[in-house]
């Protein structure tokens, strides 16, 4: 008998997990990593929140990127073990299904899908000021909405063209973003450094009146918390990546390593290039990134930099939408959502879930369009983006710990061995702390619904999901394997027996 090809082994592994796939497995390790990197998007994350977090915590906010990166690395390692054994498209939803069961999986998928749609809208709207600066017109709430709608449409069209195009765009976005971050950062450090390196340990008086700098540092740490979660997208396209059990955990770690270093370098360069730190902290300079780039590169040069930033925003929206569509497709394939028959269809030509992609373009566009009449409401909705993603991630971390307690022994090509439980506990403690920090009210003078916007939107999303589950019982549809991780440990490799039979 001839030796099975790599494609045959991948197909057999997926069949052992209870599925067949018509996706094209053409995404290389680096392209898979690029998808996660552009989802994480260090340029988008750093540039968007730099001014706000620098004003809140001063230059030491830089260290929050390191601490949060280490915390998210623990989460990434847990995810790596799970996806290595269950390399199924859709990421957190199928993982939760196998680790715990149908109900838990439905709620994880619901929360994460809502968070992704909101994040797509938020990133698309956030691109407006940078595109305006690049093209030379004044940004406004109305123009930002129009830019966001066009950007969402563009992302949808690119994603509809197939996995190969998605992979190439993600790789192009990665190269542009990394090159831009390095070139701009090196230039700022060499020719526009106005602050000493010791400034990274100087609070500039922040927190001295209260006697503690910690509250200010925790507020400033939101910059990192809104950054380090692109690695999960690598697993969303598991059925489009050859040898996913080995490659995806590696791509996830690369996303944290390379994305984290790029973000820290960009943040370091910007901090040391601030010409007047007191003006930023006092609120006199509300756009330190614009000030730095205009001082360093002038009107024309700053537009070139803004073009690189624009590429980062575009590739970020594309990657987010790709992740959301694969999640919705996985939901539909297991008949867990209304319209499953349509949403689980793949194009016979491009082999991508066209209806799911269109849905993941229409919903964010609707959220964006609300800004024409309900700007404050949209801001409240957008506040759910990061905390929703963190909550879904921690539901997977908790699920992995639950499965371990029931006897699950990770058996993919990537495992943590005897360190698995300890890393799992560390990831859960970090994640719970991060969620509390994000949700903590920080504006006593603001109305309660502003202070508790994250908590309010989270409760609404969870409540709506619970009501839908109670009324429609979507988790009872379909017969895909569920809650069997501890039953099939060691038997879901390409050589293993079928998980579907075990379920």
QUITACOR-V592119 format. One record per backbone hydrogen bond with DSSP energy under -1.0 kcal/mol. NH is the residue of the N-H (numbers start at 1). CO is the residue of the C=O. If there is no record, write none. Layout:
nh=[NH & NH]
co=[CO & CO]
This chain:
nh=[9 & 10 & 11 & 12 & 13 & 14 & 15 & 16 & 18 & 19 & 26 & 27 & 32 & 33 & 34 & 35 & 36 & 37 & 38 & 39 & 40 & 41 & 45 & 46 & 47 & 48 & 49 & 50 & 53 & 54 & 55 & 56 & 57 & 58 & 61 & 62 & 63 & 64 & 65 & 67 & 68 & 69 & 70 & 71 & 72 & 73 & 74 & 75 & 76 & 77 & 78 & 79 & 80 & 81 & 82 & 83 & 84 & 85 & 86 & 88 & 90 & 91 & 93 & 95 & 96 & 97 & 98 & 99 & 100 & 101 & 105 & 106 & 107 & 108 & 109 & 110 & 111 & 112 & 113 & 114 & 115 & 116 & 117 & 118 & 119 & 120 & 121 & 122 & 123 & 124 & 125 & 126 & 127 & 128 & 131 & 132 & 133 & 134 & 135 & 136 & 137 & 144 & 145 & 146 & 147 & 148 & 149 & 150 & 151 & 152 & 153 & 154 & 155 & 156 & 157 & 158 & 159 & 160 & 162 & 166 & 167 & 168 & 169 & 170 & 171 & 172 & 173 & 174 & 175 & 176 & 177 & 178 & 179 & 180 & 181 & 182 & 183 & 184 & 185 & 186 & 187 & 188 & 189 & 190 & 191 & 192 & 194 & 195 & 199 & 200 & 201 & 202 & 206 & 208 & 211 & 212 & 217 & 218 & 219 & 220 & 221 & 222 & 223 & 225 & 226 & 227 & 228 & 229 & 233 & 234 & 235 & 238 & 240 & 241 & 246 & 247 & 248 & 251 & 252 & 253 & 254 & 255 & 256 & 257 & 258 & 259 & 260 & 261 & 262 & 263 & 264 & 265 & 266 & 267 & 268 & 269 & 270 & 271 & 272 & 274 & 280 & 281 & 282 & 284 & 285 & 291 & 292 & 293 & 294 & 295 & 296 & 297 & 298 & 301 & 302 & 303 & 304 & 305 & 306 & 307 & 308 & 309 & 310 & 311 & 312 & 313 & 314 & 315 & 316 & 317 & 318 & 319 & 320 & 321 & 322 & 323 & 324 & 325 & 326 & 327 & 328 & 329 & 330 & 331 & 332 & 333 & 334 & 335 & 336 & 340 & 342 & 343 & 344 & 345 & 347 & 351 & 354 & 357 & 358 & 359 & 360 & 361 & 362 & 363 & 365 & 366 & 367 & 368 & 369 & 370 & 371 & 372 & 373 & 374 & 378 & 379 & 380 & 381 & 382 & 383 & 384 & 385 & 388 & 389 & 390 & 391 & 392 & 393 & 394 & 395 & 396 & 397 & 398 & 399 & 400 & 401 & 402 & 403 & 404 & 405 & 406 & 407 & 408 & 419 & 420 & 423 & 424 & 425 & 426 & 427 & 428 & 429 & 430 & 431 & 432 & 433 & 434 & 435 & 436 & 437 & 438 & 439 & 440 & 446 & 450 & 451 & 452 & 453 & 456 & 457 & 458 & 459 & 460 & 461 & 462 & 463 & 464 & 465 & 466 & 467 & 468 & 469 & 470 & 471 & 472 & 473 & 476 & 477 & 483 & 485 & 488 & 491 & 496 & 499 & 502 & 503]
co=[5 & 6 & 7 & 8 & 9 & 10 & 11 & 12 & 15 & 14 & 24 & 240 & 28 & 29 & 30 & 31 & 32 & 33 & 34 & 35 & 36 & 37 & 41 & 42 & 43 & 44 & 45 & 46 & 49 & 50 & 51 & 52 & 53 & 54 & 58 & 59 & 60 & 61 & 62 & 63 & 64 & 65 & 66 & 67 & 68 & 69 & 70 & 71 & 72 & 73 & 74 & 75 & 76 & 77 & 78 & 79 & 80 & 81 & 82 & 86 & 236 & 88 & 90 & 91 & 92 & 93 & 94 & 95 & 96 & 96 & 101 & 102 & 103 & 104 & 105 & 106 & 107 & 108 & 109 & 110 & 111 & 112 & 113 & 114 & 115 & 116 & 117 & 118 & 119 & 120 & 121 & 122 & 123 & 125 & 127 & 128 & 129 & 130 & 131 & 132 & 132 & 140 & 141 & 142 & 143 & 144 & 145 & 146 & 147 & 148 & 149 & 150 & 151 & 152 & 153 & 154 & 155 & 156 & 159 & 162 & 163 & 164 & 165 & 166 & 167 & 168 & 169 & 170 & 171 & 172 & 173 & 174 & 175 & 176 & 177 & 178 & 179 & 180 & 181 & 182 & 183 & 184 & 185 & 186 & 187 & 188 & 272 & 272 & 196 & 197 & 198 & 199 & 203 & 205 & 207 & 207 & 213 & 214 & 215 & 216 & 217 & 219 & 220 & 221 & 222 & 224 & 224 & 227 & 230 & 231 & 232 & 235 & 237 & 238 & 243 & 243 & 244 & 247 & 248 & 249 & 250 & 251 & 252 & 253 & 254 & 255 & 256 & 257 & 258 & 259 & 260 & 261 & 262 & 263 & 264 & 265 & 266 & 267 & 268 & 271 & 276 & 277 & 278 & 279 & 279 & 287 & 288 & 289 & 290 & 291 & 292 & 293 & 294 & 297 & 298 & 299 & 300 & 301 & 302 & 303 & 304 & 305 & 306 & 307 & 308 & 309 & 310 & 311 & 312 & 313 & 314 & 315 & 316 & 317 & 318 & 319 & 320 & 321 & 322 & 323 & 324 & 325 & 326 & 327 & 328 & 329 & 330 & 332 & 331 & 337 & 339 & 339 & 340 & 342 & 352 & 347 & 352 & 353 & 354 & 355 & 356 & 358 & 358 & 359 & 361 & 362 & 363 & 364 & 365 & 366 & 368 & 369 & 370 & 370 & 374 & 375 & 376 & 377 & 378 & 379 & 381 & 382 & 384 & 385 & 386 & 387 & 388 & 389 & 390 & 391 & 392 & 393 & 394 & 395 & 396 & 397 & 398 & 399 & 400 & 401 & 402 & 404 & 403 & 416 & 417 & 419 & 420 & 421 & 422 & 423 & 424 & 425 & 426 & 427 & 428 & 429 & 430 & 431 & 432 & 433 & 434 & 435 & 436 & 443 & 447 & 447 & 448 & 450 & 452 & 453 & 454 & 455 & 456 & 457 & 458 & 459 & 460 & 461 & 462 & 463 & 464 & 465 & 466 & 467 & 468 & 469 & 473 & 474 & 97 & 98 & 484 & 488 & 493 & 16 & 498 & 499]
